[in-house]
């Protein structure tokens, strides 16, 4: 039962990505405006310049803090909850405590590797997601600022000559 669901998820994510890319190209051609500030039930979202390296550093401390840094509260919540679940079921803290006490044999026997192996990919996802979303938010902010300055301060007769490479 798992394999068909897995294959469907891969196919559907590819299809959705292709559709979203087409929508992006249409919006880019029409110079469609996007909402740079939104106030919702779960979070307040606004565009501002963030440092991608700082989002990685926060995610290295605790996965999910990088998402909080860029105001992705719901994603951060699920990442932090996942981290707590993986730490709890892998008995990682107990193993570290036993290792610090010098009980190496007991520390390795208490670990549950099937849960412990989730941690590297969980950290990797949190690092990648916070970095990529920080970079993309910065691109959106740059575009928003460019459009705002062009709309409000640029002379209508001004033309930028495009140079072919």
C-alpha positions as CSV (number, residue, x, y, z in Angstrom):
1,X,0.0,0.0,0.0
2,X,2.9,2.4,0.7
3,X,4.5,2.2,-2.8
4,X,1.6,3.5,-4.8
5,X,1.1,6.4,-2.4
6,X,4.8,7.2,-2.5
7,X,4.8,7.1,-6.4
8,X,1.7,9.3,-6.5
9,X,3.2,11.8,-4.1
10,X,6.3,12.1,-6.3
11,X,4.3,12.5,-9.5
12,X,1.9,15.0,-7.9
13,X,4.6,17.1,-6.5
14,X,6.3,17.2,-9.9
15,X,3.0,18.1,-11.6
16,X,2.2,20.8,-9.0
17,X,5.7,22.3,-9.4
18,X,5.4,22.5,-13.1
19,X,2.0,24.2,-12.8
20,X,3.3,26.7,-10.2
21,X,6.3,27.5,-12.5
22,X,3.8,28.3,-15.3
23,X,1.8,30.5,-13.0
24,X,5.0,32.3,-11.9
25,X,6.0,33.0,-15.5
26,X,2.5,34.4,-16.3
27,X,2.6,36.6,-13.2
28,X,6.1,37.8,-14.1
29,X,5.1,38.7,-17.6
30,X,2.1,40.7,-16.4
31,X,4.1,42.3,-13.6
32,X,1.5,41.1,-11.2
33,X,1.7,42.6,-7.7
34,X,1.9,40.3,-4.6
35,X,1.0,40.9,-1.0
36,X,4.1,42.0,1.0
37,X,2.2,42.1,4.3
38,X,-0.4,39.8,5.7
39,X,-1.9,39.4,9.1
40,X,-3.3,36.0,9.8
41,X,-4.6,33.9,12.7
42,X,-1.3,32.1,13.0
43,X,1.3,34.6,12.1
44,X,2.1,38.1,10.8
45,X,4.0,37.9,7.5
46,X,5.9,40.8,6.0
47,X,8.9,41.1,3.7
48,X,12.2,42.2,5.1
49,X,15.8,41.5,4.4
50,X,17.1,38.5,6.4
51,X,20.5,36.9,6.5
52,X,20.5,33.3,5.0
53,X,23.6,32.4,7.0
54,X,21.9,33.4,10.2
55,X,18.9,31.3,9.4
56,X,21.3,28.3,9.0
57,X,23.0,29.1,12.3
58,X,19.7,29.2,14.1
59,X,18.6,25.9,12.5
60,X,21.9,24.3,13.6
61,X,21.1,25.1,17.2
62,X,17.6,23.7,17.1
63,X,15.8,22.8,13.8
64,X,12.8,25.1,13.5
65,X,14.5,28.2,14.8
66,X,15.6,29.2,11.3
67,X,12.0,29.0,10.2
68,X,10.9,31.2,13.2
69,X,13.6,33.7,12.2
70,X,11.9,34.1,8.8
71,X,8.4,34.1,10.3
72,X,7.3,30.6,9.1
73,X,5.6,29.8,12.4
74,X,3.6,26.8,11.3
75,X,6.5,25.1,9.6
76,X,8.7,25.8,12.6
77,X,6.1,24.3,14.9
78,X,6.0,21.0,13.0
79,X,9.8,20.8,12.7
80,X,10.2,21.4,16.4
81,X,7.5,18.9,17.3
82,X,9.2,16.3,15.0
83,X,12.5,17.0,16.6
84,X,11.1,16.4,20.1
85,X,9.5,13.1,18.9
86,X,12.7,11.9,17.3
87,X,14.8,12.7,20.4
88,X,12.2,11.1,22.7
89,X,11.9,7.8,20.9
90,X,15.6,7.5,20.0
91,X,16.6,8.0,23.7
92,X,19.3,10.3,22.5
93,X,19.4,12.5,25.7
94,X,19.6,9.4,27.9
95,X,22.5,8.0,25.8
96,X,24.4,11.3,26.0
97,X,24.0,11.4,29.8
98,X,25.2,7.8,30.1
99,X,28.1,8.6,27.8
100,X,29.1,11.6,29.9
101,X,29.0,9.3,33.0
102,X,31.4,6.9,31.2
103,X,28.9,4.1,30.6
104,X,29.7,3.7,26.9
105,X,28.2,0.2,26.6
106,X,25.0,1.1,28.3
107,X,24.8,4.4,26.2
108,X,24.9,2.4,23.0
109,X,22.5,-0.2,24.1
110,X,19.8,2.3,25.1
111,X,19.8,4.0,21.7
112,X,17.1,3.2,19.2
113,X,18.8,3.4,15.8
114,X,15.5,3.3,13.8
115,X,14.6,6.7,15.5
116,X,18.1,8.1,15.7
117,X,18.5,7.8,12.0
118,X,15.7,10.4,11.4
119,X,17.8,13.1,13.1
120,X,20.3,13.9,10.3
121,X,17.7,14.2,7.6
122,X,15.5,16.3,10.0
123,X,18.4,18.7,10.6
124,X,19.2,18.7,6.9
125,X,15.7,19.5,5.9
126,X,15.5,22.3,8.5
127,X,18.8,23.8,7.3
128,X,17.9,23.6,3.6
129,X,14.3,24.9,4.1
130,X,15.4,27.9,6.2
131,X,18.2,28.8,3.8
132,X,16.2,28.5,0.6
133,X,13.2,30.3,2.0
134,X,15.3,33.2,3.3
135,X,17.0,33.6,-0.1
136,X,13.6,33.5,-1.9
137,X,12.1,36.0,0.5
138,X,15.0,38.3,0.0
139,X,14.4,38.0,-3.8
140,X,10.8,38.9,-3.3
141,X,11.7,41.9,-1.2
142,X,14.2,43.1,-3.9
143,X,11.5,42.8,-6.5
144,X,8.9,44.6,-4.4
145,X,11.4,47.4,-3.7
146,X,12.3,47.7,-7.4
147,X,8.7,47.8,-8.4
148,X,7.8,50.4,-5.7
149,X,10.7,52.7,-6.7
150,X,9.9,52.3,-10.4
151,X,6.2,53.1,-9.8
152,X,6.7,56.0,-7.4
153,X,9.9,57.7,-8.3
154,X,10.9,56.9,-11.9
155,X,10.0,59.2,-14.7
156,X,7.5,57.6,-17.1
157,X,9.6,58.5,-20.1
158,X,12.7,56.7,-18.7
159,X,13.7,53.7,-20.7
160,X,16.4,51.2,-19.9
161,X,18.2,49.9,-22.9
162,X,18.7,46.2,-22.9
163,X,22.0,44.9,-24.0
164,X,22.1,41.5,-25.6
165,X,24.8,39.2,-24.3
